[in-house]
């Protein structure tokens, strides 16, 4: 063979090899319309915490793609005979995204940081409050973190002592309250440790950049112990903008869709093929916020507001059949739910005549004298037909006036937690995070239900105290914060209704019950009391509307195993087309 032909063959082989290598190593990018948020700090319970759960961070345990709880950062664990002491062995190949060794001490630091009342408002305290003295520390009743039942025995051994046996504790170890935090970063940078460019995490991805209201970018963490199994190289979370329009322009690969988009999807064969629908543990709810007006202390008024909403019609025509009426914020996917209980349904099912009669008996015939209701929404909700449908139903069936106040997202996210001069409500979804009867009835939720049973004037007093406690903690006055917590507990436990306290006693009894059938029945009874009396979370009262099916548009070149409990989000970005 001539030298020229040899060179041609050699160069051709190089070209072909490069082409194949280019295909094999082409960057795999997954784009989605992501969560909103203003901090990556795990001690705050808000939007970006979901991104931590979906790939930035990993707990002692994690979910696999089939929603089974498996070992995460813990390679093994043991449980004491009485079910109160969990000893976890941390993986020795676990690393932070900057290459530092991850140890049991990072878990101890992270859990206590998240519980610390001087930091955020807490994320999913339910599981953490199982830990001995965790609740007292989080509520500023005690100030010594060493009293909390979390201790690193050595670099690779973490011991967690609970206040009693809790069968669902291992599941809660998948949630952000029990995530590790990079101690060295926080000690050096303080709150700046949670900014893009500084954030050090331990999950399959790391945060590369974050442009507020535009996007965040995650890249594969090369130090993750299972990095070779993570197939997607980059995650781009788009923030703001019209998600549906962005999807149609091929700017994102995954979005959530609602009733406003369904008519368009039904007429488009490509979009219709890419629509993924499945049951989810989510309900759409109206939250009654913090204000003082006696009308909303009257169960007849609250029942009238529920019975004046034609949920069947909304599900059929607004949601195109992709939803069903809801009468409990705990869906029937969760054991112990009373969502299908005949008594609960009968009390709140659509009956405009009965609703008008109840309103009249409460002193507001035909809506006369009833205060104007304000719906506090953000621009993302401005075209939500559900909100417009509820407004129309109340005005038509009850004769009451409803005003919609549309606020910028950042302003809205602050205002919903503040005091209001007039009756004010907001719309949101509520989800139960995992399928155990204890999940919707952990102590933080139950205390929230006690708050939901309070008179409106007591709600206002409680919220004012909460604001005072925040200021006390900012100034480092832990003694004052503890004193305020005591006053808040007095309000919750002395002024809540007898029915609410009965619900609390049922839950406390269930937590100590080993028999699974008896435990389930106790939780079911507690759920029914909450549903019949419309107790909510925190100091809110909920008006439960509908249970929508999860509706997502996903491009066909991505396999996304959805978690029906975590608001339909992917189980973890680590499991999008994961290599086997």
VMD Tcl script that draws the C-alpha trace (Angstrom):
set ca {
  {0.00 0.00 0.00}
  {1.36 3.45 -0.91}
  {2.25 5.96 1.74}
  {-0.49 8.26 0.43}
  {-3.19 5.56 0.79}
  {-1.95 4.69 4.28}
  {-2.22 8.35 5.30}
  {-5.74 8.59 3.85}
  {-6.88 5.47 5.71}
  {-5.24 6.70 8.94}
  {-6.83 10.14 8.74}
  {-10.20 8.59 7.88}
  {-10.00 6.40 10.97}
  {-9.18 9.45 13.10}
  {-12.17 11.30 11.61}
  {-14.54 8.40 12.17}
  {-13.27 7.84 15.71}
  {-13.71 11.51 16.50}
  {-17.25 11.41 15.13}
  {-18.21 8.43 17.22}
  {-16.54 9.90 20.27}
  {-18.40 13.14 19.65}
  {-21.71 11.30 19.69}
  {-20.75 9.21 22.72}
  {-19.58 12.19 24.75}
  {-22.05 14.82 23.59}
  {-23.23 16.75 26.62}
  {-26.65 15.58 27.79}
  {-28.71 18.50 29.01}
  {-32.12 18.34 30.68}
  {-34.06 21.61 30.74}
  {-37.17 22.17 32.78}
  {-39.30 24.98 34.14}
  {-38.07 24.82 37.71}
  {-39.05 25.82 41.22}
  {-38.97 29.45 42.32}
  {-37.03 30.55 45.36}
  {-34.69 33.19 46.77}
  {-32.22 31.11 48.79}
  {-30.44 27.76 48.61}
  {-30.28 27.62 52.41}
  {-31.75 24.29 53.56}
  {-33.12 25.87 56.73}
  {-35.74 27.73 54.69}
  {-38.85 25.84 53.59}
  {-39.47 27.26 50.13}
  {-39.09 26.59 46.45}
  {-35.42 25.71 45.93}
  {-35.60 23.08 48.63}
  {-37.19 20.83 45.99}
  {-34.08 21.17 43.85}
  {-31.98 19.98 46.79}
  {-34.29 16.96 47.00}
  {-34.00 16.26 43.29}
  {-30.24 16.06 42.99}
  {-28.24 18.75 44.79}
  {-28.28 17.04 48.18}
  {-28.68 13.51 49.51}
  {-29.67 12.26 52.94}
  {-28.85 9.17 54.94}
  {-31.54 7.39 52.92}
  {-32.98 8.12 49.47}
  {-35.73 6.97 47.15}
  {-34.93 4.80 44.17}
  {-36.80 5.12 40.90}
  {-39.48 2.72 42.14}
  {-40.12 4.88 45.24}
  {-38.46 2.44 47.62}
  {-36.37 3.80 50.49}
  {-32.78 2.64 50.04}
  {-29.40 3.52 51.52}
  {-28.07 6.92 50.51}
  {-25.12 8.42 52.35}
  {-25.56 5.69 54.95}
  {-24.08 2.40 53.81}
  {-25.81 0.59 56.72}
  {-27.81 1.19 59.90}
  {-29.00 -0.58 63.04}
  {-32.06 0.09 65.20}
  {-32.25 -0.54 68.95}
  {-34.75 -3.08 70.25}
  {-37.04 -0.37 71.60}
  {-36.99 1.43 68.22}
  {-35.62 4.70 69.58}
  {-31.90 4.68 68.70}
  {-30.71 4.59 65.06}
  {-27.01 4.14 64.37}
  {-25.91 4.95 60.81}
  {-22.59 4.05 59.22}
  {-21.60 6.74 56.69}
  {-20.11 5.67 53.36}
  {-16.35 6.10 53.30}
  {-16.44 7.07 49.61}
  {-18.85 9.97 50.27}
  {-17.48 13.35 49.16}
  {-18.70 16.94 48.95}
  {-18.85 18.65 45.57}
  {-15.52 20.39 46.31}
  {-13.83 17.06 47.00}
  {-13.87 17.28 50.82}
  {-14.59 14.12 52.77}
  {-18.20 13.90 54.01}
  {-18.51 12.69 57.60}
  {-21.08 11.98 60.28}
  {-20.17 15.37 61.77}
  {-21.58 17.07 58.67}
  {-24.91 15.38 59.35}
  {-24.89 16.43 62.99}
  {-24.04 20.01 61.99}
  {-26.62 20.10 59.18}
  {-29.53 18.74 61.20}
  {-28.86 21.11 64.10}
  {-28.35 24.04 61.73}
  {-31.72 23.42 60.09}
  {-33.41 23.10 63.48}
  {-31.74 26.24 64.86}
  {-34.53 28.85 65.24}
  {-32.04 31.62 64.45}
  {-31.81 30.34 60.89}
  {-34.72 29.72 58.51}
  {-38.26 28.65 59.19}
  {-37.41 24.97 58.94}
  {-37.98 22.43 56.22}
  {-40.32 19.52 56.85}
  {-39.81 19.49 60.59}
  {-42.07 16.43 60.81}
  {-39.31 13.84 60.70}
  {-36.80 15.91 62.66}
  {-39.29 16.48 65.45}
  {-39.18 12.74 66.11}
  {-35.65 13.33 67.43}
  {-35.26 13.79 71.17}
  {-35.45 17.50 72.13}
  {-35.48 18.61 68.46}
  {-38.87 20.29 68.72}
  {-37.92 22.12 71.93}
  {-34.71 23.38 70.28}
  {-36.46 24.43 67.05}
  {-39.05 26.39 69.02}
  {-36.41 28.10 71.21}
  {-37.59 26.35 74.38}
  {-34.03 25.14 74.93}
  {-30.89 26.81 73.59}
  {-28.27 24.05 73.89}
  {-27.95 22.06 70.62}
  {-26.09 19.33 72.51}
  {-29.41 18.34 74.10}
  {-30.75 17.36 70.67}
  {-30.53 13.61 70.09}
  {-28.07 13.74 67.18}
  {-24.44 12.84 67.78}
  {-21.47 11.93 65.61}
  {-19.72 9.11 67.47}
  {-16.80 9.27 65.06}
  {-16.23 10.38 61.45}
  {-18.31 7.54 60.06}
  {-20.87 6.80 62.80}
  {-23.96 8.91 63.41}
  {-26.34 8.14 66.27}
  {-29.87 9.56 66.34}
  {-32.04 9.12 69.44}
  {-35.79 9.57 69.05}
  {-38.40 10.56 71.64}
  {-40.10 7.23 71.05}
  {-40.50 4.59 68.33}
  {-41.56 6.00 64.94}
  {-41.95 3.39 62.17}
  {-41.67 6.00 59.41}
  {-38.42 7.59 60.64}
  {-36.22 5.98 57.99}
  {-38.47 7.44 55.29}
  {-38.08 10.90 56.78}
  {-34.31 10.45 56.47}
  {-34.80 11.09 52.74}
  {-36.11 14.62 53.43}
  {-34.22 17.94 53.69}
  {-34.58 18.39 57.46}
  {-32.08 15.56 57.90}
  {-29.61 16.54 55.16}
  {-25.93 17.28 55.84}
  {-24.50 20.78 55.43}
  {-20.87 21.62 54.63}
  {-19.75 22.95 58.00}
  {-16.49 24.55 56.83}
  {-18.32 26.72 54.27}
  {-20.85 28.03 56.79}
  {-18.20 28.72 59.41}
  {-16.12 30.66 56.87}
  {-18.82 32.43 54.84}
  {-21.96 32.47 56.95}
  {-25.11 32.86 54.85}
  {-22.99 33.51 51.76}
  {-22.15 29.81 51.86}
  {-25.55 29.21 50.27}
  {-24.96 31.44 47.25}
  {-24.15 30.19 43.77}
  {-20.39 29.87 43.45}
  {-20.04 29.07 47.16}
  {-22.63 26.34 47.70}
  {-21.07 22.96 48.47}
  {-23.44 19.98 48.23}
  {-23.23 16.19 48.37}
  {-25.76 14.98 45.79}
  {-25.33 13.85 42.18}
  {-25.28 17.49 41.02}
  {-23.67 20.77 42.03}
  {-24.94 24.33 41.56}
  {-22.96 26.12 38.84}
  {-24.91 29.36 38.50}
  {-28.13 31.08 39.52}
  {-29.57 34.17 37.86}
  {-32.62 35.26 39.92}
  {-35.91 35.05 38.03}
  {-34.08 33.70 34.96}
  {-32.48 30.29 35.52}
  {-30.20 28.08 37.58}
  {-27.73 25.55 36.19}
  {-26.65 22.28 37.78}
  {-23.80 20.11 36.55}
  {-22.89 16.55 37.43}
  {-20.90 16.33 40.65}
  {-17.70 14.39 39.79}
  {-17.16 13.51 43.47}
  {-20.56 11.85 43.93}
  {-20.02 8.20 44.89}
  {-22.30 7.03 42.08}
  {-21.21 9.63 39.50}
  {-20.68 7.02 36.79}
  {-24.36 6.05 37.06}
  {-25.64 9.62 36.54}
  {-26.32 9.94 32.83}
  {-27.50 13.55 32.47}
  {-24.60 16.00 32.51}
  {-26.41 19.26 33.05}
  {-29.76 20.43 34.46}
  {-31.12 23.85 33.50}
  {-34.03 25.13 35.58}
  {-35.81 28.02 33.89}
  {-37.41 30.55 36.24}
  {-40.28 32.81 35.24}
  {-41.71 33.29 31.79}
  {-44.49 31.39 30.06}
  {-43.61 27.72 30.61}
  {-46.04 26.43 27.98}
  {-44.70 28.82 25.34}
  {-41.14 27.88 26.25}
  {-41.97 24.19 25.84}
  {-43.54 24.77 22.42}
  {-40.42 26.67 21.37}
  {-38.27 23.71 22.48}
  {-36.60 25.80 25.18}
  {-37.46 23.30 27.97}
  {-37.98 19.53 28.11}
  {-40.41 19.26 31.04}
  {-43.20 21.46 32.36}
  {-46.27 21.14 34.54}
  {-49.48 21.95 32.71}
  {-52.86 23.02 34.01}
  {-56.39 23.47 32.73}
  {-55.52 26.55 30.70}
  {-53.21 24.51 28.44}
  {-55.32 21.36 28.07}
  {-57.54 22.61 25.19}
  {-54.43 23.39 23.10}
  {-52.78 20.07 23.96}
  {-55.89 18.10 22.97}
  {-55.75 19.56 19.45}
  {-52.02 19.02 18.92}
  {-51.06 15.37 18.15}
  {-47.42 15.86 19.17}
  {-48.24 17.54 22.50}
  {-50.97 15.00 23.17}
  {-48.43 12.20 22.75}
  {-45.99 13.90 25.13}
  {-48.59 14.50 27.85}
  {-47.99 12.33 30.93}
  {-50.90 11.99 33.36}
  {-50.98 10.08 36.65}
  {-52.63 10.30 40.10}
  {-50.77 12.41 42.62}
  {-50.92 13.13 46.31}
  {-51.75 16.79 45.77}
  {-54.89 18.85 46.34}
  {-55.61 22.43 45.37}
  {-56.54 24.48 48.39}
  {-57.63 27.99 49.36}
  {-55.78 29.09 52.47}
  {-57.50 31.57 54.76}
  {-54.71 33.85 55.92}
  {-54.12 35.87 59.10}
  {-56.78 38.52 59.73}
  {-59.39 39.20 62.37}
  {-63.05 38.97 61.34}
  {-65.67 37.07 63.37}
  {-67.50 35.81 60.28}
  {-64.68 33.32 59.70}
  {-64.99 31.88 63.21}
  {-68.43 30.58 62.29}
  {-68.39 26.99 61.00}
  {-71.63 27.77 59.14}
  {-69.85 30.41 57.07}
  {-66.92 28.11 56.38}
  {-69.23 25.27 55.37}
  {-71.25 27.60 53.16}
  {-68.12 28.67 51.30}
  {-67.32 25.02 50.61}
  {-70.84 23.99 49.59}
  {-71.16 26.93 47.19}
  {-68.38 25.58 44.92}
  {-69.47 23.15 42.20}
  {-66.36 20.98 42.23}
  {-67.84 18.37 39.87}
  {-68.44 21.03 37.23}
  {-64.96 22.50 37.67}
  {-63.37 19.07 37.30}
  {-65.42 18.24 34.22}
  {-65.21 21.49 32.29}
  {-62.21 23.37 33.64}
  {-59.91 20.38 34.15}
  {-61.32 18.35 31.26}
  {-61.88 15.38 33.55}
  {-58.26 15.35 34.77}
  {-59.26 16.05 38.37}
  {-61.78 14.94 40.93}
  {-63.53 16.79 43.78}
  {-61.55 16.80 47.02}
  {-62.94 16.92 50.54}
  {-59.72 16.28 52.44}
  {-56.21 17.64 51.92}
  {-54.96 14.10 52.60}
  {-55.64 12.19 49.38}
  {-56.72 8.57 49.15}
  {-53.16 7.64 48.11}
  {-52.20 8.01 51.78}
  {-53.22 5.23 54.21}
  {-55.62 6.52 56.84}
  {-57.12 9.20 54.60}
  {-60.81 10.05 55.00}
  {-61.04 11.66 51.55}
  {-63.76 9.17 50.57}
  {-65.57 9.10 53.92}
  {-69.35 9.56 53.24}
  {-69.82 11.84 56.26}
  {-67.01 14.17 55.15}
  {-68.28 14.28 51.56}
  {-71.89 14.89 52.61}
  {-70.93 17.84 54.81}
  {-69.09 19.70 52.06}
  {-70.58 18.56 48.74}
  {-72.06 21.14 46.36}
  {-75.45 22.39 47.52}
  {-76.00 26.12 46.81}
  {-79.40 26.23 48.53}
  {-77.96 24.80 51.70}
  {-74.97 27.16 51.41}
  {-77.25 30.21 51.18}
  {-79.27 28.98 54.15}
  {-76.15 28.52 56.27}
  {-74.88 31.98 55.35}
  {-78.26 33.49 56.26}
  {-78.30 31.67 59.60}
  {-74.87 33.15 60.30}
  {-76.33 36.64 59.79}
  {-75.51 37.31 56.13}
  {-78.68 36.68 54.04}
  {-77.92 36.95 50.35}
  {-74.39 37.98 51.27}
  {-75.60 41.27 52.79}
  {-73.12 42.65 55.29}
  {-70.53 40.02 54.45}
  {-67.00 41.45 54.09}
  {-65.23 41.65 50.75}
  {-62.83 38.73 50.27}
  {-59.41 39.36 48.73}
  {-57.67 36.66 46.70}
  {-53.92 37.23 46.96}
  {-52.31 35.84 43.79}
  {-49.07 36.19 41.82}
  {-48.65 36.64 38.03}
  {-48.20 32.88 37.51}
  {-51.76 32.42 38.82}
  {-53.33 35.31 36.91}
  {-54.88 33.10 34.23}
  {-55.68 30.14 36.49}
  {-59.29 29.24 35.63}
  {-59.74 27.57 39.03}
  {-59.32 30.91 40.81}
  {-61.73 32.62 38.45}
  {-64.22 29.75 38.84}
  {-64.24 30.01 42.66}
  {-64.70 33.79 42.46}
  {-67.64 33.32 40.09}
  {-69.25 30.58 42.24}
  {-69.14 32.64 45.42}
  {-70.44 35.78 43.77}
  {-73.23 33.90 41.97}
  {-74.30 31.48 44.70}
  {-73.71 33.54 47.84}
  {-73.86 37.16 46.71}
  {-70.48 38.01 48.26}
  {-67.84 40.22 46.66}
  {-64.40 38.89 45.74}
  {-61.45 41.05 44.67}
  {-58.29 39.63 43.10}
  {-55.01 41.28 44.17}
  {-52.20 40.34 41.77}
  {-48.74 40.85 43.32}
  {-45.20 40.30 42.07}
  {-44.00 36.82 43.11}
  {-41.44 38.06 45.62}
  {-43.95 40.40 47.26}
  {-46.64 37.73 47.21}
  {-44.37 35.14 48.87}
  {-43.87 37.55 51.79}
  {-47.41 38.91 52.05}
  {-49.09 35.52 52.43}
  {-47.38 35.13 55.83}
  {-48.19 38.59 57.10}
  {-51.20 40.07 58.92}
  {-54.02 41.49 56.82}
  {-56.61 44.16 57.56}
  {-59.31 42.49 55.44}
  {-60.34 38.86 54.84}
  {-57.57 37.54 52.59}
  {-57.00 34.15 51.00}
  {-54.38 32.52 48.79}
  {-54.39 29.54 46.44}
  {-51.82 26.78 46.60}
  {-51.32 23.05 46.42}
  {-50.73 20.72 49.35}
  {-48.99 17.37 49.11}
  {-48.17 14.59 51.52}
  {-44.57 13.53 50.99}
  {-44.70 9.78 51.50}
  {-47.36 7.03 51.86}
  {-47.47 6.46 55.61}
  {-50.46 7.32 57.84}
  {-48.14 9.40 60.05}
  {-46.97 11.62 57.17}
  {-49.87 14.13 57.31}
  {-50.07 13.91 61.11}
  {-46.54 14.52 62.34}
  {-46.48 16.82 65.34}
  {-45.76 19.97 63.33}
  {-48.88 19.33 61.22}
  {-50.97 18.53 64.30}
  {-49.90 21.68 66.09}
  {-50.74 23.46 62.85}
  {-54.24 22.00 63.06}
  {-54.55 23.30 66.63}
  {-53.71 26.71 65.18}
  {-56.29 26.22 62.45}
  {-58.97 25.74 65.11}
  {-58.28 29.09 66.81}
  {-60.55 32.12 66.75}
  {-59.38 34.77 64.31}
  {-58.33 37.18 67.08}
  {-56.17 34.43 68.56}
  {-54.62 33.79 65.15}
  {-53.67 37.46 64.91}
  {-52.17 37.37 68.42}
  {-50.21 34.21 67.57}
  {-48.79 35.70 64.35}
  {-47.81 38.92 66.12}
  {-45.92 36.84 68.68}
  {-44.22 34.95 65.85}
  {-42.97 38.23 64.40}
  {-41.69 39.27 67.84}
  {-39.91 35.94 68.24}
  {-38.19 36.37 64.89}
  {-36.86 39.76 65.98}
  {-35.74 38.36 69.35}
  {-33.79 35.59 67.64}
  {-32.21 38.04 65.20}
  {-30.93 40.07 68.15}
  {-29.68 36.93 69.94}
  {-32.18 37.22 72.79}
  {-32.93 33.51 73.18}
  {-34.47 34.00 76.62}
  {-37.10 36.33 75.19}
  {-37.67 33.93 72.27}
  {-38.26 31.07 74.76}
  {-40.73 33.25 76.69}
  {-42.63 34.04 73.48}
  {-42.69 30.35 72.51}
  {-44.29 29.57 75.88}
  {-47.01 32.15 75.18}
  {-47.62 30.66 71.72}
  {-47.89 27.16 73.16}
  {-50.39 28.48 75.69}
  {-52.50 29.88 72.85}
  {-52.33 26.62 70.88}
  {-53.01 24.22 73.72}
  {-55.45 26.26 75.81}
  {-57.51 28.13 73.20}
  {-57.76 25.46 70.49}
  {-61.05 23.59 70.28}
  {-61.79 20.37 72.20}
  {-62.07 18.55 68.86}
  {-58.58 19.70 67.85}
  {-57.10 18.55 71.15}
  {-58.86 15.20 70.74}
  {-57.15 14.88 67.36}
  {-53.81 15.61 69.04}
  {-54.41 12.90 71.66}
  {-55.25 10.36 68.95}
  {-51.98 11.13 67.18}
  {-49.94 10.89 70.38}
  {-51.59 7.53 71.04}
  {-50.90 6.36 67.47}
  {-47.20 7.26 67.78}
  {-46.89 4.81 70.69}
  {-48.91 2.02 69.04}
  {-46.92 -0.88 67.61}
  {-49.86 -2.76 66.08}
  {-50.09 -1.48 62.45}
  {-53.87 -1.92 62.19}
  {-54.57 -0.09 65.45}
  {-52.08 2.60 64.46}
  {-53.79 3.06 61.10}
  {-57.23 3.37 62.71}
  {-56.05 6.00 65.19}
  {-54.60 8.09 62.38}
  {-57.80 7.66 60.35}
  {-59.87 8.98 63.25}
  {-57.53 11.96 63.62}
  {-57.79 12.73 59.89}
  {-61.58 12.66 60.06}
  {-61.70 15.15 62.93}
  {-59.44 17.49 60.98}
  {-61.48 17.15 57.79}
  {-64.89 17.69 59.41}
  {-63.68 20.77 61.28}
  {-61.57 22.22 58.47}
  {-58.36 22.50 60.45}
  {-55.41 23.51 58.36}
  {-51.66 23.84 58.65}
  {-50.19 26.57 60.87}
  {-52.78 29.18 61.69}
  {-54.58 28.80 58.36}
  {-57.92 27.22 57.63}
  {-58.12 25.36 54.32}
  {-60.93 25.24 51.80}
  {-60.17 22.03 49.93}
  {-61.09 22.24 46.26}
  {-59.97 19.48 43.90}
  {-57.44 16.69 43.48}
  {-55.89 17.23 40.05}
  {-54.16 14.52 38.15}
  {-50.48 15.25 37.64}
  {-50.19 16.58 34.08}
  {-46.72 17.01 32.61}
  {-45.35 17.55 29.16}
  {-42.11 15.61 28.71}
  {-40.13 15.33 25.50}
  {-39.96 11.75 24.27}
  {-36.14 11.58 24.44}
  {-36.23 11.67 28.27}
  {-37.42 9.00 30.66}
  {-38.60 10.65 33.87}
  {-39.83 8.43 36.73}
  {-42.22 10.73 38.58}
  {-42.79 10.69 42.32}
  {-46.57 10.94 42.86}
  {-46.07 11.98 46.48}
  {-43.55 14.78 45.94}
  {-45.88 16.98 43.91}
  {-45.25 14.89 40.82}
  {-41.63 15.99 40.52}
  {-39.03 13.48 39.35}
  {-37.82 11.17 42.10}
  {-34.34 12.56 41.60}
  {-32.47 13.98 38.67}
  {-30.01 11.17 39.32}
  {-32.68 8.83 38.00}
  {-33.44 10.55 34.72}
  {-32.15 7.98 32.26}
  {-29.78 6.61 34.86}
  {-27.18 4.16 33.59}
  {-27.68 0.65 34.90}
}
mol new
graphics top color blue
foreach p $ca { graphics top sphere $p radius 0.5 }
foreach p [lrange $ca 0 end-1] q [lrange $ca 1 end] { graphics top cylinder $p $q radius 0.2 }
display resetview
